[in-house]
Amino acid sequence: MQTYISSVFEGEAPCDHCSQKTDCQEYELACRAFSYYVLHGRFHDHTVRMPTHNLFNKIFKEDDKALKNYLKSKEAE
């Protein structure tokens, strides 16, 4: 587990160069790139970045199962 945590914080996060970072911090928003990063410790540059408060709540205020189900539903679209 410690190796996973170290690798997450050593690499680039999806928010590092994102133009919406300030809004996300101020209004508690999150996007799919960030949610994937939270679950897997990495992200893909091409992932959609349309932050919502709903996704923020799934990441920070609900359990991991809710977030995984949300991501699976988006992959099926």
Secondary structure, DSSP 8 states (H G I E B T S, - for coil): -HHHHHHHHHS--TTTT-TTHHHHHHHT-B-HHHHHHHHHS---TTS----BHHHHHHHHTS-HHHHHHHHHHHHH-
